[in-house]
Each structure stands twice: as structure tokens, then as C-alpha cells.
Amino acid sequence: MSVKVHPALNDPNIDARSPSNQRQMSIAISTGKTQTEGRTAPLNLCLILDRSGSMAGKPLNTVKEAACQMVDRLSPDDLLSVVAFDHKTEVLVASGPLSDPEAAKDAIASLKTGGGTSIDGAMKPAIEELAKGKQGRISQAFLLTDGENEHGDNDRALKLAELAVGYNITLNCLGFGDRWNQDVLEKLADAGGGTLSYIEDPQQVAQEFGRLFDRARSVQLTNAHLLLTLSPEVRLAELKPIAQVSPETIELTVQPEAGQHAVRLGDLMADAPRVVLVNLYVGQLEAGRHAIARLQVRYDDPAADKQGVTTEPVTVEANAVTGFVPAPDRDVQQHVWALAKYRQTQIAESKLKQGDRSGAATLLQAAAKTALQLGDDSGATVLQTSATRLQAGEELTEGERKKTRIASKTILKP
């Protein structure tokens, strides 16, 4: 299976008279196949379900229904495990093929509420179950919780998310209701290479589970890393030089690797390229075309049982000119705005925690305007509503804070 790497600079020309030129480089990485064209490995899925006392009644009932619907969508080659937790953990369904789907659904239906919440307590056995069947499969964990990790350790949970990535397991997090900690779940999802979902109402559970299942099913390649080699005249920005901007915005960690910069991307999906934005500084160059970077992607192909496959290098060039006239690339600018929206919201949330309501409102209003430039009308509405409430001297509800966070990371659908 091929991987396509498409780089673009926010302006392909640089000023040959300037000692330093800042450029944003977007890199779109895709499998080059649609979901129907590509051969996809079987799933290795673990559902990690919160059964604490606060999930009593309709919340847990809808979660059980949605989980059973997911069982019905699994194929005979897929593996399923189910871990339930409150302040204690129980493996309801041990990892294995679905030889008896009804037995799995009966185990899920038997869930009863009680106790507190220990997220990391559930993550460890879930990773152990997934590790049993990860060879030749797409390993995904769906962690759903409605509360704080009051009986657990958030630092330990984060380390477990990083451990999961080491086993080539993707961790997706679903926050149910308004009591869960968006900072903790976002960190877990980001570290685990997955996505963060907000379930505001019990009726949305089946929809969000279905969306994540479709996303997992579309994964064709795993453990992808971007390998970036820079020319001597080029350097990365010192602060937050690389971020993912699609399908959701995530700050990425850069690691040195044999004279290159390596960035883990995780899963590559059909029909949904991962887009990375790199902040570069290019030193003074003589007039003419210059190679400023070389790109490769290293990945695993579970369907072919191949690990560490590396693409052919792609060279990025810039054109140094003496009569420089800006020629911005509209598509790259869209990605720049997506990252700006996220970072403006992050700073706004920080100011709000510090008690600077006016500063937070100003930044949220700026983020709303940025969303409009992106064409993200729904996200702009969420961000502007939060800004207006703060300007009026009102507090944001927990639900509004969570909507604001989600709106900052993604393009909301109308």
C-alpha cells in the first residue's frame, strides 16, 4: 500500500535579501486509498466502560445499548474485550474472537453501577487484553467516563496512555455528561494517538460510538512517523514547532533520530489525511531554487504484517528571489488558522483559570473570528457564545467549557 506525502509552504518564495525568513510548511499524509479500495486488517477492540454510581439509570443503559450495537458490527476476524470500572476493575469479556456475540452482549448487559472512578485502574488490564491480539490487527481502545479520576492517579493514567502507544494501541476517549475532566481526557487521547469526544446527552452515545467505530475501521496503516531532515540553513522554531491540524488539532512532540526530526503521527486512515504544520526559519539564500527539507514517512502495515516500512524521500524546495512579492498559499493558510484557533482558545482557558475573565473573552472572540475565516461557522458560534457570556460577567457552565474545547480542536459539523 502506498503513502502519499504532499508538502506545501505558506509562500513558496523567500526574500534573498533577508537574513531570516519564517515559513509555515503543511504536510498532508494519506494512504492514497479509499476505505473500499484499501485492504484493512481486522480490529482488536477494547471497550473500557465507566460503571460508577453517577452512571446509574439512563446513562449506563444507553452505553450498554451502544456497546451491544458495536458488537453486532464486528466481523468474525475481529477481537473484542470489555473492561468495566468504578473504583475497582473487572474484565467482563476477555480478548478473543466473537465466537458467541450473544454471550458478549449478555456480559455487557449485566453491568450495574456503584462506586467511584479509577481510570488508570481500568487502563492497565485493558492494555493487557489488547496486547494479546495486537499482531496483524488494528488495536483500538474506547474509554468512556463521566467523572473525575478521584480514586486514581492522572500521572499514572498518562504514562499508561504512552505505554499503549508503545504497544501500537490507539486510545480514544469519550467524556459523558459535564463532570469529566477535559484536561485529563484530552491529554490521554493526545498521548494515546486517538481522539476526544464529548457526549452531552445520553442519546448521543450510539452516534459517537458509531463514529469512532467507523474511524477505527478506516485505519489502514499504523504507528506512522514523519521523518524530517532539514538543510543546514533551515531550523525549526524553538517553541511548539510542529502540530497536527487535521483531522483534529494536537501539539506534537519532536524527537531527534539519526540526524533527523521524528514525529509520531499514529494511525493513517482512508479518506482522511493527517495534516501537520511545521514552523520553520530559513536563513539567507542566494537567488534561485533550493532544497530546504526532505520528508519520509515510516509506518507499519498490519494487513501485510510489515513493520517499519519507509517511503521514498520527498524534497521540499523554496525559491529565493531578490524582488520578493508575497504569494500566500490559501490552503496552507487554512491550516495556519486552524492552529491559531486552537492556541487562542488554549490561552483563553489559561487566562480564565487565572481569573482574567476579560482577557479570556477577548481571546475567545479572536478565536471565533479565526473560525469564521476557516469557514467553521458552528465552531465560531460556540466560541463567540462563550466570549459573550464572559463579557457579560457570567460564568461558563461545565458543558460550555467542554464545547469550547472541542470547538477549538476540530471543525464542527453544522
C-alpha positions as CSV (number, residue, x, y, z in Angstrom):
1,M,0.0,0.0,0.0
2,S,1.3,3.4,-0.9
3,V,1.6,6.5,1.3
4,K,1.3,9.9,-0.3
5,V,3.2,12.9,1.2
6,H,2.2,16.3,-0.1
7,P,4.2,19.3,1.4
8,A,3.4,23.0,0.7
9,L,4.9,26.2,2.0
10,N,2.6,29.1,3.0
11,D,4.7,31.1,0.5
12,P,7.0,29.2,-1.9
13,N,9.2,32.3,-2.4
14,I,11.6,33.7,0.1
15,D,13.4,37.0,0.2
16,A,17.0,36.5,-0.9
17,R,17.9,39.8,0.8
18,S,16.6,38.9,4.2
19,P,18.9,37.1,6.8
20,S,15.9,35.0,8.0
21,N,12.6,34.0,6.5
22,Q,9.8,32.4,8.6
23,R,7.7,29.8,6.8
24,Q,4.9,27.5,7.7
25,M,5.0,24.2,5.9
26,S,1.9,22.0,5.8
27,I,2.4,18.2,5.1
28,A,-0.6,16.2,4.1
29,I,-0.1,12.4,4.6
30,S,-2.6,9.9,3.3
31,T,-2.7,6.2,2.3
32,G,-3.6,7.0,-1.2
33,K,-6.6,4.6,-1.0
34,T,-10.3,5.0,-0.2
35,Q,-11.8,2.7,2.5
36,T,-13.3,0.4,-0.1
37,E,-10.1,0.2,-2.2
38,G,-7.7,-0.5,0.6
39,R,-7.2,-3.8,2.4
40,T,-7.7,-3.3,6.1
41,A,-6.6,-5.6,8.9
42,P,-9.1,-6.9,11.4
43,L,-9.9,-4.9,14.5
44,N,-8.6,-5.6,18.0
45,L,-11.1,-3.6,20.1
46,C,-11.4,-3.0,23.8
47,L,-14.3,-1.1,25.3
48,I,-13.4,0.5,28.7
49,L,-16.7,1.4,30.3
50,D,-17.4,3.5,33.4
51,R,-20.0,1.9,35.7
52,S,-19.5,4.2,38.7
53,G,-22.5,5.3,40.7
54,S,-23.0,8.5,38.7
55,M,-23.7,6.5,35.6
56,A,-26.9,5.0,37.1
57,G,-30.1,4.9,35.1
58,K,-30.3,6.2,31.5
59,P,-26.6,7.0,31.1
60,L,-25.4,3.4,31.7
61,N,-28.4,1.9,29.9
62,T,-27.7,3.9,26.7
63,V,-24.0,3.0,27.0
64,K,-24.9,-0.7,27.2
65,E,-27.2,-0.5,24.2
66,A,-24.5,1.3,22.1
67,A,-21.8,-1.2,23.1
68,C,-24.1,-4.1,22.1
69,Q,-24.7,-2.4,18.8
70,M,-20.9,-2.3,18.3
71,V,-20.7,-6.0,19.0
72,D,-23.1,-6.5,16.1
73,R,-20.9,-4.6,13.7
74,L,-17.8,-6.7,14.4
75,S,-16.7,-9.3,12.0
76,P,-15.6,-12.9,12.8
77,D,-11.9,-12.0,12.4
78,D,-12.1,-9.1,14.9
79,L,-11.2,-9.4,18.5
80,L,-13.2,-7.9,21.4
81,S,-12.5,-7.3,25.0
82,V,-14.6,-5.3,27.5
83,V,-13.3,-3.8,30.8
84,A,-15.7,-2.2,33.3
85,F,-14.6,0.0,36.1
86,D,-15.7,2.1,39.1
87,H,-13.0,2.3,41.8
88,K,-12.4,-1.3,41.0
89,T,-11.9,-3.0,37.7
90,E,-13.5,-6.1,36.1
91,V,-12.7,-7.8,32.7
92,L,-16.2,-8.6,31.5
93,V,-15.1,-10.0,28.2
94,A,-11.6,-11.4,27.8
95,S,-9.9,-10.7,24.5
96,G,-10.9,-13.2,21.8
97,P,-12.8,-13.7,18.5
98,L,-16.5,-13.3,18.6
99,S,-17.5,-16.9,18.5
100,D,-20.5,-16.1,20.7
101,P,-21.7,-12.5,20.2
102,E,-24.7,-13.0,22.4
103,A,-22.6,-14.0,25.3
104,A,-20.6,-10.8,24.9
105,K,-23.8,-8.8,24.8
106,D,-25.1,-10.6,27.8
107,A,-21.9,-9.7,29.7
108,I,-22.3,-6.0,28.7
109,A,-26.0,-6.0,29.7
110,S,-25.1,-7.3,33.1
111,L,-23.3,-4.1,34.0
112,K,-24.5,-2.5,37.3
113,T,-23.5,0.8,38.8
114,G,-21.7,1.5,42.0
115,G,-18.6,3.0,43.5
116,G,-16.2,5.8,42.4
117,T,-13.9,6.3,39.4
118,S,-10.4,5.0,38.8
119,I,-9.5,5.5,35.1
120,D,-5.9,4.3,35.3
121,G,-7.1,1.2,37.3
122,A,-9.0,0.2,34.2
123,M,-6.4,1.2,31.6
124,K,-3.8,-1.4,32.8
125,P,-5.9,-4.5,32.3
126,A,-7.4,-3.1,29.0
127,I,-3.8,-2.7,27.6
128,E,-3.0,-6.2,28.7
129,E,-6.1,-7.6,26.9
130,L,-5.3,-5.6,23.7
131,A,-1.7,-6.7,23.8
132,K,-2.8,-10.4,23.5
133,G,-4.1,-9.8,20.0
134,K,-2.3,-6.9,18.5
135,Q,-0.3,-8.8,15.9
136,G,-1.7,-8.2,12.4
137,R,-4.6,-6.2,13.7
138,I,-5.7,-2.6,14.3
139,S,-5.7,-2.1,18.1
140,Q,-8.1,0.4,19.4
141,A,-9.4,1.3,22.9
142,F,-12.6,3.3,23.5
143,L,-12.5,4.8,27.1
144,L,-15.8,6.2,28.2
145,T,-16.2,8.0,31.6
146,D,-18.5,10.6,33.1
147,G,-16.3,11.6,36.1
148,E,-13.1,12.8,37.6
149,N,-10.4,10.2,38.3
150,E,-10.9,10.6,42.1
151,H,-9.8,7.1,43.0
152,G,-6.9,7.0,40.5
153,D,-3.7,8.8,39.5
154,N,-3.8,11.1,36.5
155,D,0.0,10.9,36.0
156,R,-0.2,7.1,36.0
157,A,-3.0,7.2,33.5
158,L,-0.9,9.4,31.2
159,K,2.0,7.0,31.5
160,L,-0.3,4.1,30.6
161,A,-1.5,6.0,27.5
162,E,2.1,6.4,26.4
163,L,2.7,2.7,27.2
164,A,-0.3,1.8,25.0
165,V,1.3,3.7,22.1
166,G,4.4,1.7,22.6
167,Y,2.3,-1.4,22.0
168,N,0.8,0.2,18.9
169,I,-2.6,0.7,20.6
170,T,-4.7,3.8,20.0
171,L,-6.6,5.3,22.9
172,N,-9.8,7.2,22.1
173,C,-11.6,9.0,25.0
174,L,-15.3,9.8,25.3
175,G,-16.4,12.2,28.0
176,F,-20.0,11.6,29.1
177,G,-22.0,14.5,30.6
178,D,-20.5,17.5,32.3
179,R,-18.4,16.2,35.2
180,W,-15.4,14.7,33.4
181,N,-12.1,16.5,33.4
182,Q,-11.4,17.8,29.8
183,D,-7.8,18.5,30.6
184,V,-7.1,14.9,31.7
185,L,-9.1,13.2,28.9
186,E,-7.6,15.4,26.2
187,K,-4.1,14.6,27.4
188,L,-4.9,10.9,27.4
189,A,-6.4,11.0,23.9
190,D,-3.5,13.1,22.6
191,A,-0.8,10.9,24.2
192,G,-2.7,7.8,23.1
193,G,-2.8,8.9,19.4
194,G,-6.6,9.0,19.5
195,T,-9.4,11.5,19.5
196,L,-11.5,13.2,22.2
197,S,-15.3,13.1,22.0
198,Y,-17.9,14.9,24.1
199,I,-21.2,13.2,24.8
200,E,-23.5,15.9,26.1
201,D,-26.7,13.8,26.1
202,P,-27.3,10.0,26.6
203,Q,-29.0,9.9,23.1
204,Q,-25.6,10.8,21.5
205,V,-23.8,7.7,22.8
206,A,-24.7,5.4,19.9
207,Q,-23.8,8.1,17.4
208,E,-20.3,8.8,19.0
209,F,-19.5,5.1,19.4
210,G,-20.5,4.6,15.7
211,R,-18.4,7.5,14.6
212,L,-15.3,6.1,16.4
213,F,-16.0,2.6,15.1
214,D,-16.1,3.9,11.6
215,R,-12.9,5.8,12.2
216,A,-11.2,2.7,13.6
217,R,-12.4,0.6,10.7
218,S,-10.9,3.1,8.2
219,V,-7.4,2.7,9.7
220,Q,-5.1,1.1,7.1
221,L,-1.6,1.8,8.4
222,T,-0.4,2.3,12.0
223,N,2.5,3.6,14.0
224,A,3.3,6.2,11.4
225,H,6.2,8.6,12.0
226,L,7.1,11.7,10.0
227,L,10.9,11.9,9.4
228,L,12.1,15.4,8.7
229,T,15.6,16.3,7.5
230,L,16.4,20.0,7.3
231,S,19.1,21.7,5.2
232,P,21.9,23.4,7.1
233,E,20.3,26.8,6.5
234,V,17.0,25.8,8.0
235,R,15.9,25.3,11.6
236,L,12.7,24.5,13.5
237,A,11.1,27.2,15.6
238,E,12.1,26.8,19.3
239,L,8.6,26.8,20.8
240,K,6.0,24.3,19.6
241,P,7.5,23.8,16.1
242,I,5.1,21.1,14.9
243,A,1.4,20.5,15.4
244,Q,-1.2,18.3,13.7
245,V,-4.1,20.4,12.4
246,S,-6.3,17.7,10.8
247,P,-8.4,15.6,11.5
248,E,-8.1,17.3,14.9
249,T,-5.5,19.8,16.3
250,I,-2.8,18.3,18.6
251,E,0.6,19.6,19.7
252,L,3.1,17.1,18.6
253,T,6.4,16.1,20.2
254,V,9.6,16.2,18.1
255,Q,12.4,13.6,18.8
256,P,15.9,13.6,17.4
257,E,16.6,10.4,15.4
258,A,19.9,9.8,13.4
259,G,20.2,13.4,12.3
260,Q,16.5,13.8,11.6
261,H,13.5,15.1,13.4
262,A,11.0,12.3,14.1
263,V,7.3,13.0,14.9
264,R,4.8,10.2,15.7
265,L,1.6,10.5,13.8
266,G,-0.1,7.2,14.7
267,D,-2.8,5.7,12.5
268,L,-3.3,6.6,8.9
269,M,-6.9,6.3,7.7
270,A,-8.6,6.0,4.4
271,D,-10.2,9.2,3.1
272,A,-8.9,11.3,6.0
273,P,-5.3,12.6,5.6
274,R,-3.3,13.7,8.6
275,V,-2.1,17.2,8.1
276,V,0.9,18.5,10.0
277,L,2.0,22.1,10.2
278,V,5.8,22.9,10.7
279,N,7.1,26.3,11.7
280,L,10.5,26.8,10.0
281,Y,13.1,29.6,9.8
282,V,15.1,29.7,6.6
283,G,18.5,31.5,6.6
284,Q,19.6,33.8,3.9
285,L,19.9,32.0,0.5
286,E,21.3,33.1,-2.9
287,A,18.7,33.8,-5.6
288,G,17.4,30.5,-7.1
289,R,15.7,27.3,-6.1
290,H,17.0,25.5,-3.0
291,A,16.1,22.2,-1.3
292,I,15.3,23.1,2.3
293,A,13.9,19.8,3.6
294,R,13.5,16.1,2.9
295,L,10.4,14.2,4.1
296,Q,9.8,10.5,4.7
297,V,7.1,8.5,6.5
298,R,7.8,5.3,8.4
299,Y,4.8,3.1,9.2
300,D,3.5,-0.4,9.9
301,D,1.1,-2.3,7.6
302,P,-0.8,-4.8,9.8
303,A,-2.7,-6.3,6.8
304,A,0.6,-7.2,5.2
305,D,2.3,-8.0,8.5
306,K,5.0,-5.5,7.7
307,Q,6.7,-3.2,10.2
308,G,9.0,-0.2,9.7
309,V,8.2,0.4,6.0
310,T,9.7,3.8,4.9
311,T,8.5,5.9,1.9
312,E,10.8,7.3,-0.7
313,P,12.1,10.8,0.2
314,V,10.1,13.9,-0.9
315,T,12.2,17.0,-1.3
316,V,10.8,20.4,-0.4
317,E,12.1,23.4,-2.3
318,A,11.9,27.2,-1.8
319,N,12.6,29.8,-4.4
320,A,14.8,32.7,-3.2
321,V,14.1,35.9,-5.1
322,T,15.6,39.4,-4.9
323,G,12.3,41.1,-5.9
324,F,10.2,39.4,-3.3
325,V,6.5,39.8,-3.5
326,P,4.3,37.8,-1.1
327,A,2.4,34.9,-2.8
328,P,0.5,33.2,0.0
329,D,-0.9,29.7,-0.4
330,R,-4.6,29.7,0.5
331,D,-4.7,26.0,1.6
332,V,-1.7,26.4,3.9
333,Q,-3.3,29.5,5.4
334,Q,-6.4,27.5,6.3
335,H,-4.1,25.1,8.3
336,V,-2.4,28.1,10.0
337,W,-5.8,29.4,11.0
338,A,-6.9,26.0,12.4
339,L,-3.8,26.0,14.7
340,A,-4.3,29.7,15.6
341,K,-7.9,28.9,16.7
342,Y,-6.7,26.1,19.0
343,R,-3.9,28.1,20.5
344,Q,-6.0,31.2,21.0
345,T,-8.6,29.1,22.9
346,Q,-5.8,27.4,25.0
347,I,-4.5,30.8,26.1
348,A,-8.1,32.0,26.8
349,E,-8.7,29.0,29.1
350,S,-5.4,29.7,30.9
351,K,-6.5,33.3,31.5
352,L,-9.8,32.2,32.7
353,K,-8.2,29.9,35.3
354,Q,-6.1,32.9,36.4
355,G,-9.3,34.9,36.9
356,D,-8.7,37.2,33.9
357,R,-12.2,37.0,32.5
358,S,-11.8,40.0,30.2
359,G,-8.6,38.6,28.7
360,A,-10.2,35.2,28.2
361,A,-13.2,36.8,26.5
362,T,-11.0,38.8,24.1
363,L,-9.1,35.7,23.1
364,L,-12.2,33.6,22.6
365,Q,-13.6,36.4,20.4
366,A,-10.4,36.3,18.4
367,A,-10.7,32.5,18.1
368,A,-14.3,32.9,16.9
369,K,-13.2,35.3,14.2
370,T,-10.4,32.8,13.2
371,A,-13.1,30.0,13.0
372,L,-15.1,32.2,10.6
373,Q,-12.0,32.7,8.4
374,L,-11.8,28.9,8.3
375,G,-15.4,28.6,7.3
376,D,-16.1,26.9,10.6
377,D,-19.4,28.7,11.4
378,S,-20.5,26.2,14.1
379,G,-17.2,26.5,15.9
380,A,-17.4,30.3,15.6
381,T,-20.8,30.2,17.2
382,V,-19.6,28.1,20.2
383,L,-16.6,30.3,20.8
384,Q,-18.4,33.6,20.4
385,T,-21.2,32.4,22.8
386,S,-18.6,31.7,25.4
387,A,-16.9,35.0,24.8
388,T,-20.2,36.9,25.1
389,R,-21.1,35.2,28.4
390,L,-17.7,36.1,29.9
391,Q,-18.1,39.7,28.7
392,A,-21.5,39.8,30.4
393,G,-19.8,38.8,33.7
394,E,-21.3,35.3,33.7
395,E,-19.6,32.0,34.5
396,L,-19.2,29.3,31.8
397,T,-21.0,26.1,32.7
398,E,-19.0,22.9,32.6
399,G,-20.9,22.0,29.4
400,E,-19.9,25.2,27.7
401,R,-16.3,24.8,28.7
402,K,-16.3,21.3,27.1
403,K,-18.0,22.5,23.9
404,T,-15.4,25.3,23.7
405,R,-12.5,22.8,24.0
406,I,-14.0,20.5,21.3
407,A,-14.7,23.5,19.0
408,S,-11.0,24.6,19.3
409,K,-9.7,21.2,18.2
410,T,-11.9,20.3,15.3
411,I,-14.1,21.8,12.5
412,L,-17.6,21.3,13.9
413,K,-20.3,19.9,11.7
414,P,-23.5,22.0,11.4
